[in-house]
């Protein structure tokens, strides 16, 4: 496989995710650094969906989430656990979908244009090591299909890399 993703944006979101996940599975190599894989995931998601204004990973260090590989405008460098959508998803160890970020208590506006958001935690043996964060300039952009598909992408990451001793030091 080449490193170029072949995506047809005229397909349904379900079919786009199906194609994207299959291609990411072939593209991401367990013998490469995890940051390489995470970078390609963010690029693939941004390329696949027009609704995504920003996509990236935040990785846990010393009880805070630090900015990792991303696609989009510059972003917050550090987010405390329990703060904003990312910190809440990490603290509660669950995917959080926000239809309207202005209605989420304590939302952190790294990009004032963001209207909706979804955050998926990365868990290893019930321990959070980071989150995948997607923003949109449209309200109600993310749904259960996005949740299930993004959780599949996180499962792919977990299956490809030995994250038992993961550290961003």
Secondary structure by P-SEA (a helix, b strand, c coil): cccbbbbcccccaaaaaaaaaaaaaaaccccccaaaaaaaaaaaaaaccccccbbbbbbbcccbbbbcccccccccccccccccaaaaaaaacbbbbbccccccccccccccccccbbbbbbbccccccbbbbbbbcccccccaaaaaaaaaaaaaaaaaccccccccc
